[in-house]
Amino acid sequence: MDISAVLTIASEVAGATGLVTVSSSASKWMKKTARLRQQADVAKEVLGLHQGRMVAYRHDSRHVLYNESLHPDNLHGLVAASGNDYIRAQQAGRLRIEDEISAHVTHDLVLIGSPTAEGLSRILFGYEPDGDADSLALGDAPVDLPYRWILSKNQVAEGAVARRFVAGRGMVERPNWRIQGPDRSFVPRVDEDGVLLEDYLLVTKLRNYLSPVALDDGRAVISFGGTHGTGTRALGLIFRDKDVLRELVDQLRSRPAAFQMLFRVGDIAHDPKTGSRARTIELVEKAIVLPDSDQVWRTAAQALERNLP
């Protein structure tokens, strides 16, 4: 099955830089903000993003406020995760810009944004419309995960909102989505005016059960999704904070094929022009390594197939 992508990285051949293709909708942002960061290479290797094969980065604009354009917070996350590849391809003359990019579900996939904004995440994790364009319920989830987003208005009290700035849009008010964990829920902290003080970023790596071929080839899906855009934007902190990097190396020393990690982000700077940006990040609990067996992923693939229209 072909899918859209916002950036793809082709496999390296004989040590040469892989061809990077970026969508025209993201290219100006990448050119303006991408920076070469050595620590990002280490973080990507630990997370399993440096494997010398085709990788497709997605940010599907399903967000109710950004259904025709890329969300600025998610673009920050894209730059953090792929900026080094973009710059090296540019330097090597291996950068291509196209209006539309197609990838395939058999590739390694990086999903930027929660299911609120990222359409393929809805299929992968089992979210479905909940009677409102801005509300998603967790249905028949293909994989039972310890952490999951709560994105249904039916599960958030009326009046429980989070307010923050988004670049180009000013102050926005959203239901205060949250994360349900194994033993408790994690609710982003706000002040008396509902302004966001802390957010959460959920990192999930799974085997790619979107395709039998992908499973056989050992392909992976990595999702970076905040409870709000500020959490997703904080992906940049994972790739440059030395303390977080040391924790990543320690927690993922065995290079598990599937895991979840929940981060709390805080010290949020609220700028009406550039948006709300977290300046600190910490791992909430130890990484949870997920069961990894053929049976788990084949069962997930079958459940996903049943959920497809």
Summary of the structure (lengths in Angstrom):
residues: 309
radius of gyration: 18.2
end to end distance: 14.1
largest distance: 57.3
contacts: 1070
relative contact order: 0.16
helix: 28%
strand: 31%
